[in-house]
Amino acid sequence: MKSKKLALKIPVIYIFLLIVFMLVVNLIIGYNTQGYSKAYGIIYSLGFFIANPISSFILAFLLIIPLPLLAISIIRKKRDLIIGFSISVAISAILLILIGAL
């Protein structure tokens, strides 16, 4: 029972961190583009991560970190961690595909 809870907590925490990060970024972009047209907001949001390397690093860290953790959990043969990090890796892959499609 305990392993199921841990396997479910990992993706939930991961999704929560991604949502908090995206909310903060959207608030910053919204604050900086307040009073401008929608087109300016879109252009500003495209250049936001280029102009802010710390934000880019945090996003890359959030998207890439589940993969090495999955490898470590496979090596240590921890079934609950393998399930949790597999879900997190799947979420990261989907997000990377969506970002690449934009």
Buried (B, 14 or more C-beta within 10 A) or exposed (E): EEEEEBBBEBBEEBEEBBEEBEEEBEEBBEEEBEEEEEEEBEEBBEEBBEEBEEBEEBBEEBBEBBBEBBEEBBEEEBEBBBBBBBBBBEBBEEBEEEEEEE
